[in-house]
Amino acid sequence: MVSEYSLHFSKLFKRFSINGFTFHNLRHTFASLQAELGTGAIITKDLLGHSNLDMTLRYSHTNLVSKRIAIEEMTKHVID
């Protein structure tokens, strides 16, 4: 199923002259955005269809801002 989507998006990107971007990049983006939104890794794993959590964690790329916000939220929770 993923290979069918991959082929479809490859053709679509080619038609619009989008080079160096693949369906695989969309999956990484999806996983990263889910992490940014606070979606749990287990749910993201299920949505991506991964068989194990390690793969999902490799797909999810968090940024420094997200980490700072997480620490600030934890601090507020503990202090308040």
C-alpha positions as CSV (number, residue, x, y, z in Angstrom):
1,M,0.0,0.0,0.0
2,V,2.8,2.4,0.9
3,S,4.6,1.6,-2.4
4,E,1.4,2.5,-4.3
5,Y,1.2,5.9,-2.5
6,S,4.9,6.4,-3.1
7,L,4.6,5.8,-6.8
8,H,1.6,8.1,-7.0
9,F,3.4,11.0,-5.2
10,S,6.6,10.5,-7.2
11,K,4.6,11.0,-10.4
12,L,2.8,14.0,-8.9
13,F,6.0,15.6,-7.7
14,K,7.6,15.1,-11.1
15,R,4.6,16.7,-12.8
16,F,5.0,19.8,-10.7
17,S,8.8,19.8,-11.0
18,I,9.3,19.2,-7.3
19,N,12.8,17.6,-7.1
20,G,14.4,16.0,-4.1
21,F,11.1,15.4,-2.2
22,T,9.4,12.0,-1.8
23,F,6.4,10.4,-0.2
24,H,8.9,9.2,2.4
25,N,9.6,12.8,3.3
26,L,5.8,13.3,3.8
27,R,5.8,10.4,6.3
28,H,8.7,12.0,8.3
29,T,6.9,15.4,8.2
30,F,3.7,13.8,9.4
31,A,5.5,12.0,12.3
32,S,7.3,15.2,13.3
33,L,4.1,17.3,13.2
34,Q,2.3,14.7,15.3
35,A,5.1,15.0,17.9
36,E,4.9,18.8,17.8
37,L,1.1,18.6,18.4
38,G,1.7,16.3,21.4
39,T,0.3,13.2,19.9
40,G,1.7,10.2,21.7
41,A,4.2,8.0,20.0
42,I,2.0,4.9,20.2
43,I,-0.8,6.6,18.3
44,T,1.6,8.0,15.7
45,K,3.1,4.5,15.3
46,D,-0.4,3.1,14.6
47,L,-1.3,6.0,12.2
48,L,2.0,5.4,10.3
49,G,1.4,1.6,10.3
50,H,4.8,0.9,11.9
51,S,5.3,-2.5,13.5
52,N,7.5,-1.1,16.3
53,L,8.0,2.1,18.2
54,D,11.7,2.4,17.3
55,M,10.8,3.1,13.7
56,T,8.3,5.8,14.7
57,L,10.9,7.5,16.9
58,R,13.3,7.6,14.0
59,Y,10.7,9.3,11.9
60,S,9.8,11.9,14.5
61,H,12.1,14.8,14.5
62,T,11.6,17.3,17.3
63,N,13.1,20.7,17.4
64,L,14.7,22.8,20.2
65,V,11.6,25.0,20.5
66,S,9.4,22.0,21.3
67,K,11.8,20.7,23.9
68,R,11.9,24.1,25.5
69,I,8.1,24.3,25.6
70,A,7.9,20.8,27.1
71,I,10.3,21.8,29.9
72,E,8.4,25.0,30.5
73,E,5.0,23.2,30.7
74,M,6.5,20.6,33.1
75,T,7.9,23.5,35.3
76,K,4.5,25.2,35.4
77,H,2.8,21.9,36.3
78,V,5.2,21.2,39.2
79,I,5.3,24.8,40.5
80,D,1.5,25.6,40.2
